[in-house]
Amino acid sequence: MSRADKMARFVAGAGLDPANIRPLAADASFRQYFRVTGQPSHVLMDAPPDKEDIIPFMAIAQHLNNLGLSAPRSIAHNFEDGFLLSEDMGDDTFTRLLDKGAAEADLYSAAIDVLVRLHAEPPPPTITINNGPDFSVPPYDDATLLGEVCLLTEWYLPTCGINISDDRIAEFKAHWLSIFDACRVGPKVLVLRDYHVDNLMMLAGRTGNAQVGLLDFQDALIGPAAYDLVSLLHDCRHHVPPKIEAAMLDRYLAARPELDSTAFQRAYTIMGAQRQTKIIGIFTRLWKRDNKPAYVRMIPYLWDLLDRVLAEPALAGIKTWMDANIPRDMRRKPLPGSDI
């Protein structure tokens, strides 16, 4: 049976008409999304089970909803075939609202308040899905953080024609491992990891934290609180003005007076360097491995963000390594062969 036939069978089994399936979106993974029109409409996730898993999405969504936040509620699922039908949150992503002239401060304040609420709760090491299996939330440990930044050396450098020795790569890893502990300020939290304007929505008819719809959190880990603030405020999709960034950090810290603000600011800066380094590697890989070239046009701005945070004294070793191995004039140029 074809993938399309399996999808139609799943939708029909949920009491909906497969003729109403409409393409909605793809993302940077192997997942695809569809809208099943009707009253009400629903969103269908197609996650091929040999490449994706719907269980993390369902588990994290359930946890978020139990906190009074707004993640898509599951309507029907098929673990074996990798299909999930959930509520449709509409089309009002923060990205679209900002493009229409919505007030940045209002949207970002709402997003910060959601993080404050999320971080007020101890992260769940295990989530039992209603009528489903248990899911253990992985840790955002040193091995994971290091593996992410190494995407720069594995994908970006070879694409740029930069060949470096194993000794230089070992130096790169050692610099990062020496600073990861400084990212861990305050209790560990549930890190959603892709907390940015494309994955946040404003939901009509809901108030408070519930008015912010949350998407794309299936890769959540238990780790540093600063990470999702970086995702939100060091965003290559929407360039956040420095005044807004500073105001949002102040808003978060005011709501969490138990944190050492100086240490948290340092953690935020280090996490910014880690995330931008990782994303440069990921966007290169999306082009070279997955034939998704649209992301590489964001790399020069990612370098702007990265160079800015590398002024942090704690990152001096990383800055020295970058300057010695990646020419500064190369960082703002299109990747060779990318035609952007």
Helices and strands as residue ranges (DSSP letters): H 3-13, G 18-20, E 21-26, E 32-36, E 42-46, H 54-66, E 74-78, E 83-87, H 94-99, H 104-119, E 126-128, E 134-136, H 142-151, I 152-156, H 157-159, H 166-177, G 180-183, E 189-191, G 197-199, E 200-202, G 208-211, E 212-214, E 221-223, H 226-233, H 242-255, H 261-288, G 293-298, H 299-309, G 313-315, H 316-325, H 328-331
